[in-house]
Amino acid sequence: MLANFSDSLRIFLHILGASVWVGGQLVLALLVPMLRKRDPELPRAVARAFNKIGWPAYALLVITGMWNLANPPETVTAAYQMTIGIKMFLVVISGLSAYVHTKAKNPATMAMWGAISGLSALATMYVGVTLAG
């Protein structure tokens, strides 16, 4: 059966936000070594440019995530509620660690917080897939 327009729009926007937030972090992580070879300041400039679309994508994820919460499945189990809680925790970790990453001053700290953000974003995406069934 096809989803109604509101449901399909909500899910589409959520996946779009995840594609940019998670996919963008993965692409940046893979590009940093090559960018650094060309110019040590280039990764910082590219990251600043990504932030202009990455943070709005994160906001879109949070907004559509709340929209998703307002439209739960017909049967809400304890396992579903626990999974939602785990997903919300991971969303917060991804956003906070990304923010700390942007404020870090030394490369090791920057790398650590970037890795935490990226891994928690990937974990969030996986948990979201488990919710979809």
Secondary structure, DSSP 8 states (H G I E B T S, - for coil): ----HHHHHHHHHHHHHHHHHHHHHHHHHHHHHHHHHH-TTHHHHHHHHHHHHHHHHHHHHHHHHHHHHTS--SS--HHHHHHHHHHHHHHHHHHHHHHHHHH--SHHHHHHHHHHHHHHHHHHHHHHHHHH-
